[in-house]
Amino acid sequence: MTTITANIPSRKSGKTMIAARVDTYTQDENGRWNSPDFGPMTEGDVIDMAKRATNWKEIKAKHFPMVGFHS
């Protein structure tokens, strides 16, 4: 099983401040992704969410080295 911990920074959306959070994504032995906060996810969903993380470079290098090859 693979587990990713993404450190999502706080951000402002309009006049609302959204607090920083830590998201966790797990991949089971069959390749299915899941999050305790968001439920079942696709690999693309995990990447889209984790791209906002302050530790995205480490996540990408370890778990998604070829995704978004040029970005």
Phi and psi restraints in degrees (range 20) as a CNS / XPLOR table:
assign (resid 1 and name C) (resid 2 and name N)
       (resid 2 and name CA) (resid 2 and name C) 1.0 -106.6 20.0 2
assign (resid 2 and name N) (resid 2 and name CA)
       (resid 2 and name C) (resid 3 and name N) 1.0 137.1 20.0 2
assign (resid 2 and name C) (resid 3 and name N)
       (resid 3 and name CA) (resid 3 and name C) 1.0 -126.9 20.0 2
assign (resid 3 and name N) (resid 3 and name CA)
       (resid 3 and name C) (resid 4 and name N) 1.0 132.6 20.0 2
assign (resid 3 and name C) (resid 4 and name N)
       (resid 4 and name CA) (resid 4 and name C) 1.0 -117.2 20.0 2
assign (resid 4 and name N) (resid 4 and name CA)
       (resid 4 and name C) (resid 5 and name N) 1.0 133.7 20.0 2
assign (resid 4 and name C) (resid 5 and name N)
       (resid 5 and name CA) (resid 5 and name C) 1.0 -114.8 20.0 2
assign (resid 5 and name N) (resid 5 and name CA)
       (resid 5 and name C) (resid 6 and name N) 1.0 117.1 20.0 2
assign (resid 5 and name C) (resid 6 and name N)
       (resid 6 and name CA) (resid 6 and name C) 1.0 -109.9 20.0 2
assign (resid 6 and name N) (resid 6 and name CA)
       (resid 6 and name C) (resid 7 and name N) 1.0 125.2 20.0 2
assign (resid 6 and name C) (resid 7 and name N)
       (resid 7 and name CA) (resid 7 and name C) 1.0 -92.4 20.0 2
assign (resid 7 and name N) (resid 7 and name CA)
       (resid 7 and name C) (resid 8 and name N) 1.0 98.9 20.0 2
assign (resid 7 and name C) (resid 8 and name N)
       (resid 8 and name CA) (resid 8 and name C) 1.0 -89.3 20.0 2
assign (resid 8 and name N) (resid 8 and name CA)
       (resid 8 and name C) (resid 9 and name N) 1.0 121.6 20.0 2
assign (resid 8 and name C) (resid 9 and name N)
       (resid 9 and name CA) (resid 9 and name C) 1.0 -75.6 20.0 2
assign (resid 9 and name N) (resid 9 and name CA)
       (resid 9 and name C) (resid 10 and name N) 1.0 163.0 20.0 2
assign (resid 9 and name C) (resid 10 and name N)
       (resid 10 and name CA) (resid 10 and name C) 1.0 -68.1 20.0 2
assign (resid 10 and name N) (resid 10 and name CA)
       (resid 10 and name C) (resid 11 and name N) 1.0 156.8 20.0 2
assign (resid 10 and name C) (resid 11 and name N)
       (resid 11 and name CA) (resid 11 and name C) 1.0 -154.4 20.0 2
assign (resid 11 and name N) (resid 11 and name CA)
       (resid 11 and name C) (resid 12 and name N) 1.0 163.2 20.0 2
assign (resid 11 and name C) (resid 12 and name N)
       (resid 12 and name CA) (resid 12 and name C) 1.0 -106.3 20.0 2
assign (resid 12 and name N) (resid 12 and name CA)
       (resid 12 and name C) (resid 13 and name N) 1.0 132.0 20.0 2
assign (resid 12 and name C) (resid 13 and name N)
       (resid 13 and name CA) (resid 13 and name C) 1.0 -122.4 20.0 2
assign (resid 13 and name N) (resid 13 and name CA)
       (resid 13 and name C) (resid 14 and name N) 1.0 100.3 20.0 2
assign (resid 13 and name C) (resid 14 and name N)
       (resid 14 and name CA) (resid 14 and name C) 1.0 68.0 20.0 2
assign (resid 14 and name N) (resid 14 and name CA)
       (resid 14 and name C) (resid 15 and name N) 1.0 -122.6 20.0 2
assign (resid 14 and name C) (resid 15 and name N)
       (resid 15 and name CA) (resid 15 and name C) 1.0 -97.5 20.0 2
assign (resid 15 and name N) (resid 15 and name CA)
       (resid 15 and name C) (resid 16 and name N) 1.0 -1.0 20.0 2
assign (resid 15 and name C) (resid 16 and name N)
       (resid 16 and name CA) (resid 16 and name C) 1.0 -97.7 20.0 2
assign (resid 16 and name N) (resid 16 and name CA)
       (resid 16 and name C) (resid 17 and name N) 1.0 132.2 20.0 2
assign (resid 16 and name C) (resid 17 and name N)
       (resid 17 and name CA) (resid 17 and name C) 1.0 -94.1 20.0 2
assign (resid 17 and name N) (resid 17 and name CA)
       (resid 17 and name C) (resid 18 and name N) 1.0 124.3 20.0 2
assign (resid 17 and name C) (resid 18 and name N)
       (resid 18 and name CA) (resid 18 and name C) 1.0 -99.0 20.0 2
assign (resid 18 and name N) (resid 18 and name CA)
       (resid 18 and name C) (resid 19 and name N) 1.0 123.4 20.0 2
assign (resid 18 and name C) (resid 19 and name N)
       (resid 19 and name CA) (resid 19 and name C) 1.0 -67.4 20.0 2
assign (resid 19 and name N) (resid 19 and name CA)
       (resid 19 and name C) (resid 20 and name N) 1.0 152.6 20.0 2
assign (resid 19 and name C) (resid 20 and name N)
       (resid 20 and name CA) (resid 20 and name C) 1.0 -64.1 20.0 2
assign (resid 20 and name N) (resid 20 and name CA)
       (resid 20 and name C) (resid 21 and name N) 1.0 153.0 20.0 2
assign (resid 20 and name C) (resid 21 and name N)
       (resid 21 and name CA) (resid 21 and name C) 1.0 -152.4 20.0 2
assign (resid 21 and name N) (resid 21 and name CA)
       (resid 21 and name C) (resid 22 and name N) 1.0 167.6 20.0 2
assign (resid 21 and name C) (resid 22 and name N)
       (resid 22 and name CA) (resid 22 and name C) 1.0 -117.7 20.0 2
assign (resid 22 and name N) (resid 22 and name CA)
       (resid 22 and name C) (resid 23 and name N) 1.0 118.9 20.0 2
assign (resid 22 and name C) (resid 23 and name N)
       (resid 23 and name CA) (resid 23 and name C) 1.0 -100.5 20.0 2
assign (resid 23 and name N) (resid 23 and name CA)
       (resid 23 and name C) (resid 24 and name N) 1.0 143.8 20.0 2
assign (resid 23 and name C) (resid 24 and name N)
       (resid 24 and name CA) (resid 24 and name C) 1.0 -122.7 20.0 2
assign (resid 24 and name N) (resid 24 and name CA)
       (resid 24 and name C) (resid 25 and name N) 1.0 132.2 20.0 2
assign (resid 24 and name C) (resid 25 and name N)
       (resid 25 and name CA) (resid 25 and name C) 1.0 -125.4 20.0 2
assign (resid 25 and name N) (resid 25 and name CA)
       (resid 25 and name C) (resid 26 and name N) 1.0 135.8 20.0 2
assign (resid 25 and name C) (resid 26 and name N)
       (resid 26 and name CA) (resid 26 and name C) 1.0 -123.6 20.0 2
assign (resid 26 and name N) (resid 26 and name CA)
       (resid 26 and name C) (resid 27 and name N) 1.0 146.2 20.0 2
assign (resid 26 and name C) (resid 27 and name N)
       (resid 27 and name CA) (resid 27 and name C) 1.0 -117.8 20.0 2
assign (resid 27 and name N) (resid 27 and name CA)
       (resid 27 and name C) (resid 28 and name N) 1.0 125.2 20.0 2
assign (resid 27 and name C) (resid 28 and name N)
       (resid 28 and name CA) (resid 28 and name C) 1.0 -81.8 20.0 2
assign (resid 28 and name N) (resid 28 and name CA)
       (resid 28 and name C) (resid 29 and name N) 1.0 179.6 20.0 2
assign (resid 28 and name C) (resid 29 and name N)
       (resid 29 and name CA) (resid 29 and name C) 1.0 -66.4 20.0 2
assign (resid 29 and name N) (resid 29 and name CA)
       (resid 29 and name C) (resid 30 and name N) 1.0 -14.3 20.0 2
assign (resid 29 and name C) (resid 30 and name N)
       (resid 30 and name CA) (resid 30 and name C) 1.0 -97.1 20.0 2
assign (resid 30 and name N) (resid 30 and name CA)
       (resid 30 and name C) (resid 31 and name N) 1.0 4.7 20.0 2
assign (resid 30 and name C) (resid 31 and name N)
       (resid 31 and name CA) (resid 31 and name C) 1.0 86.4 20.0 2
assign (resid 31 and name N) (resid 31 and name CA)
       (resid 31 and name C) (resid 32 and name N) 1.0 6.8 20.0 2
assign (resid 31 and name C) (resid 32 and name N)
       (resid 32 and name CA) (resid 32 and name C) 1.0 -85.5 20.0 2
assign (resid 32 and name N) (resid 32 and name CA)
       (resid 32 and name C) (resid 33 and name N) 1.0 133.8 20.0 2
assign (resid 32 and name C) (resid 33 and name N)
       (resid 33 and name CA) (resid 33 and name C) 1.0 -94.1 20.0 2
assign (resid 33 and name N) (resid 33 and name CA)
       (resid 33 and name C) (resid 34 and name N) 1.0 147.7 20.0 2
assign (resid 33 and name C) (resid 34 and name N)
       (resid 34 and name CA) (resid 34 and name C) 1.0 -149.6 20.0 2
assign (resid 34 and name N) (resid 34 and name CA)
       (resid 34 and name C) (resid 35 and name N) 1.0 151.2 20.0 2
assign (resid 34 and name C) (resid 35 and name N)
       (resid 35 and name CA) (resid 35 and name C) 1.0 -133.2 20.0 2
assign (resid 35 and name N) (resid 35 and name CA)
       (resid 35 and name C) (resid 36 and name N) 1.0 137.4 20.0 2
assign (resid 35 and name C) (resid 36 and name N)
       (resid 36 and name CA) (resid 36 and name C) 1.0 -63.8 20.0 2
assign (resid 36 and name N) (resid 36 and name CA)
       (resid 36 and name C) (resid 37 and name N) 1.0 -25.0 20.0 2
assign (resid 36 and name C) (resid 37 and name N)
       (resid 37 and name CA) (resid 37 and name C) 1.0 -92.0 20.0 2
assign (resid 37 and name N) (resid 37 and name CA)
       (resid 37 and name C) (resid 38 and name N) 1.0 -32.2 20.0 2
assign (resid 37 and name C) (resid 38 and name N)
       (resid 38 and name CA) (resid 38 and name C) 1.0 -114.8 20.0 2
assign (resid 38 and name N) (resid 38 and name CA)
       (resid 38 and name C) (resid 39 and name N) 1.0 -7.6 20.0 2
assign (resid 38 and name C) (resid 39 and name N)
       (resid 39 and name CA) (resid 39 and name C) 1.0 79.7 20.0 2
assign (resid 39 and name N) (resid 39 and name CA)
       (resid 39 and name C) (resid 40 and name N) 1.0 -155.7 20.0 2
assign (resid 39 and name C) (resid 40 and name N)
       (resid 40 and name CA) (resid 40 and name C) 1.0 -62.5 20.0 2
assign (resid 40 and name N) (resid 40 and name CA)
       (resid 40 and name C) (resid 41 and name N) 1.0 139.8 20.0 2
assign (resid 40 and name C) (resid 41 and name N)
       (resid 41 and name CA) (resid 41 and name C) 1.0 -139.2 20.0 2
assign (resid 41 and name N) (resid 41 and name CA)
       (resid 41 and name C) (resid 42 and name N) 1.0 158.5 20.0 2
assign (resid 41 and name C) (resid 42 and name N)
       (resid 42 and name CA) (resid 42 and name C) 1.0 -90.2 20.0 2
assign (resid 42 and name N) (resid 42 and name CA)
       (resid 42 and name C) (resid 43 and name N) 1.0 166.4 20.0 2
assign (resid 42 and name C) (resid 43 and name N)
       (resid 43 and name CA) (resid 43 and name C) 1.0 -59.5 20.0 2
assign (resid 43 and name N) (resid 43 and name CA)
       (resid 43 and name C) (resid 44 and name N) 1.0 -38.7 20.0 2
assign (resid 43 and name C) (resid 44 and name N)
       (resid 44 and name CA) (resid 44 and name C) 1.0 -61.8 20.0 2
assign (resid 44 and name N) (resid 44 and name CA)
       (resid 44 and name C) (resid 45 and name N) 1.0 -39.5 20.0 2
assign (resid 44 and name C) (resid 45 and name N)
       (resid 45 and name CA) (resid 45 and name C) 1.0 -62.5 20.0 2
assign (resid 45 and name N) (resid 45 and name CA)
       (resid 45 and name C) (resid 46 and name N) 1.0 -44.1 20.0 2
assign (resid 45 and name C) (resid 46 and name N)
       (resid 46 and name CA) (resid 46 and name C) 1.0 -60.6 20.0 2
assign (resid 46 and name N) (resid 46 and name CA)
       (resid 46 and name C) (resid 47 and name N) 1.0 -45.2 20.0 2
assign (resid 46 and name C) (resid 47 and name N)
       (resid 47 and name CA) (resid 47 and name C) 1.0 -62.7 20.0 2
assign (resid 47 and name N) (resid 47 and name CA)
       (resid 47 and name C) (resid 48 and name N) 1.0 -46.3 20.0 2
assign (resid 47 and name C) (resid 48 and name N)
       (resid 48 and name CA) (resid 48 and name C) 1.0 -59.7 20.0 2
assign (resid 48 and name N) (resid 48 and name CA)
       (resid 48 and name C) (resid 49 and name N) 1.0 -40.8 20.0 2
assign (resid 48 and name C) (resid 49 and name N)
       (resid 49 and name CA) (resid 49 and name C) 1.0 -71.9 20.0 2
assign (resid 49 and name N) (resid 49 and name CA)
       (resid 49 and name C) (resid 50 and name N) 1.0 -43.4 20.0 2
assign (resid 49 and name C) (resid 50 and name N)
       (resid 50 and name CA) (resid 50 and name C) 1.0 -72.8 20.0 2
assign (resid 50 and name N) (resid 50 and name CA)
       (resid 50 and name C) (resid 51 and name N) 1.0 -21.0 20.0 2
assign (resid 50 and name C) (resid 51 and name N)
       (resid 51 and name CA) (resid 51 and name C) 1.0 -60.8 20.0 2
assign (resid 51 and name N) (resid 51 and name CA)
       (resid 51 and name C) (resid 52 and name N) 1.0 -22.9 20.0 2
assign (resid 51 and name C) (resid 52 and name N)
       (resid 52 and name CA) (resid 52 and name C) 1.0 -80.1 20.0 2
assign (resid 52 and name N) (resid 52 and name CA)
       (resid 52 and name C) (resid 53 and name N) 1.0 -10.6 20.0 2
assign (resid 52 and name C) (resid 53 and name N)
       (resid 53 and name CA) (resid 53 and name C) 1.0 -72.1 20.0 2
assign (resid 53 and name N) (resid 53 and name CA)
       (resid 53 and name C) (resid 54 and name N) 1.0 147.5 20.0 2
assign (resid 53 and name C) (resid 54 and name N)
       (resid 54 and name CA) (resid 54 and name C) 1.0 -69.1 20.0 2
assign (resid 54 and name N) (resid 54 and name CA)
       (resid 54 and name C) (resid 55 and name N) 1.0 -20.6 20.0 2
assign (resid 54 and name C) (resid 55 and name N)
       (resid 55 and name CA) (resid 55 and name C) 1.0 -105.1 20.0 2
assign (resid 55 and name N) (resid 55 and name CA)
       (resid 55 and name C) (resid 56 and name N) 1.0 28.6 20.0 2
assign (resid 55 and name C) (resid 56 and name N)
       (resid 56 and name CA) (resid 56 and name C) 1.0 -59.2 20.0 2
assign (resid 56 and name N) (resid 56 and name CA)
       (resid 56 and name C) (resid 57 and name N) 1.0 -41.8 20.0 2
assign (resid 56 and name C) (resid 57 and name N)
       (resid 57 and name CA) (resid 57 and name C) 1.0 -58.1 20.0 2
assign (resid 57 and name N) (resid 57 and name CA)
       (resid 57 and name C) (resid 58 and name N) 1.0 -41.6 20.0 2
assign (resid 57 and name C) (resid 58 and name N)
       (resid 58 and name CA) (resid 58 and name C) 1.0 -69.7 20.0 2
assign (resid 58 and name N) (resid 58 and name CA)
       (resid 58 and name C) (resid 59 and name N) 1.0 -41.1 20.0 2
assign (resid 58 and name C) (resid 59 and name N)
       (resid 59 and name CA) (resid 59 and name C) 1.0 -61.8 20.0 2
assign (resid 59 and name N) (resid 59 and name CA)
       (resid 59 and name C) (resid 60 and name N) 1.0 -47.6 20.0 2
assign (resid 59 and name C) (resid 60 and name N)
       (resid 60 and name CA) (resid 60 and name C) 1.0 -61.1 20.0 2
assign (resid 60 and name N) (resid 60 and name CA)
       (resid 60 and name C) (resid 61 and name N) 1.0 -46.0 20.0 2
assign (resid 60 and name C) (resid 61 and name N)
       (resid 61 and name CA) (resid 61 and name C) 1.0 -62.3 20.0 2
assign (resid 61 and name N) (resid 61 and name CA)
       (resid 61 and name C) (resid 62 and name N) 1.0 -38.0 20.0 2
assign (resid 61 and name C) (resid 62 and name N)
       (resid 62 and name CA) (resid 62 and name C) 1.0 -85.5 20.0 2
assign (resid 62 and name N) (resid 62 and name CA)
       (resid 62 and name C) (resid 63 and name N) 1.0 -38.9 20.0 2
assign (resid 62 and name C) (resid 63 and name N)
       (resid 63 and name CA) (resid 63 and name C) 1.0 -112.2 20.0 2
assign (resid 63 and name N) (resid 63 and name CA)
       (resid 63 and name C) (resid 64 and name N) 1.0 -26.3 20.0 2
assign (resid 63 and name C) (resid 64 and name N)
       (resid 64 and name CA) (resid 64 and name C) 1.0 -136.7 20.0 2
assign (resid 64 and name N) (resid 64 and name CA)
       (resid 64 and name C) (resid 65 and name N) 1.0 57.2 20.0 2
assign (resid 64 and name C) (resid 65 and name N)
       (resid 65 and name CA) (resid 65 and name C) 1.0 -63.9 20.0 2
assign (resid 65 and name N) (resid 65 and name CA)
       (resid 65 and name C) (resid 66 and name N) 1.0 -26.9 20.0 2
assign (resid 65 and name C) (resid 66 and name N)
       (resid 66 and name CA) (resid 66 and name C) 1.0 -103.6 20.0 2
assign (resid 66 and name N) (resid 66 and name CA)
       (resid 66 and name C) (resid 67 and name N) 1.0 -6.8 20.0 2
assign (resid 66 and name C) (resid 67 and name N)
       (resid 67 and name CA) (resid 67 and name C) 1.0 -72.4 20.0 2
assign (resid 67 and name N) (resid 67 and name CA)
       (resid 67 and name C) (resid 68 and name N) 1.0 135.0 20.0 2
assign (resid 67 and name C) (resid 68 and name N)
       (resid 68 and name CA) (resid 68 and name C) 1.0 58.5 20.0 2
assign (resid 68 and name N) (resid 68 and name CA)
       (resid 68 and name C) (resid 69 and name N) 1.0 46.9 20.0 2
assign (resid 68 and name C) (resid 69 and name N)
       (resid 69 and name CA) (resid 69 and name C) 1.0 -44.1 20.0 2
assign (resid 69 and name N) (resid 69 and name CA)
       (resid 69 and name C) (resid 70 and name N) 1.0 -40.2 20.0 2
assign (resid 69 and name C) (resid 70 and name N)
       (resid 70 and name CA) (resid 70 and name C) 1.0 -94.9 20.0 2
assign (resid 70 and name N) (resid 70 and name CA)
       (resid 70 and name C) (resid 71 and name N) 1.0 -1.6 20.0 2
